[in-house]
């Protein structure tokens, strides 16, 4: 910001509307406190272009609050030469349960704020040609994602983008101008490939990159958790599951009109560093909100189109980095992703780090043990099936060789008997001929003696 040399990091949040900085790190602990100390601090006194507006506000989130004072100053994004002038944002005078500031990139003036927010300013100051941005959070392994303001990166998805209308605020479940869209269903595709759709899974949901978890109705969450081997949530609403699920080849599939996003089991598993390791399902029950958080968005490529009030969505992939500006929002209908289509979601490395909220902490032994999910045994079942197949083939080959040897011996004995009989008949005929010749000679000599008697 302005003349500040050290950057200030903020959390990207599609579910809120305002930018603020300088969280109070004393209100968080552990890894959150360490992260908070590294995000940087904005000092208005060090900026020659900072202006205090003399107004304040309290911002409340699902977790955490911030009391802010409004300023305007020059803002530049890392890696961009464009400097936005006189952008309004908040500087926290106090905060609770916030490990970083927040860049809210939801709707701005005329919808959720009384001033031009960051996304509004990008278009108003001609930093972008369209009022839209694309988001690819990247996989858990990559730990990085990319956002393109006013453009798109075709190397982060395959095929065409499906256009989903954003539900207007007055028709949305909470009457707030968020990125609400209609979800048609949720289904599970376990390792055996037999897809099963959950009942009552068609509903409005909003896309919220500021939420680590996905929030769904309690009954639906319980049904999904049961398929992951969890019977009941803990006191904090988390379902503990087997960490072996991270190695199981299955997906939870979110269907929309024209697009289905397949979320691998690994992306739905929240891992906590502990001894032994603890894992939780990345979905929590909520009767207040139905939102798709980072556990969903890591597997989706999403365009937030604030010009036509639409979400453009497809399965995320990664085959490079080719960000490009959009000249017209209608160009999105002709855009085709450059990556090949695969059965499972594949996200690897992107260029811009987007920090996400930490995983839930383990609560002093209050976590249920949980059962091993049926899918978690997929790997061992495959090994057992392979062993059975190997044993079957071994027995088949053994029987085949046994029958072959038996037939060989049978034919050998048959030929031996045949030769024995042949030799026997040959000797019999030889003896018969010998006796016949002997008798013939004997009779011949006898007859000669009769005709010529000895005198």
Order of alpha helices (4+ residues) and beta strands (2+ residues): beta-beta-alpha-beta-beta-beta-beta-alpha-beta-beta-beta-beta-beta-beta-beta-beta-beta-beta-alpha-beta-beta-beta-beta-beta-beta-beta-alpha-beta-beta-beta-beta-alpha
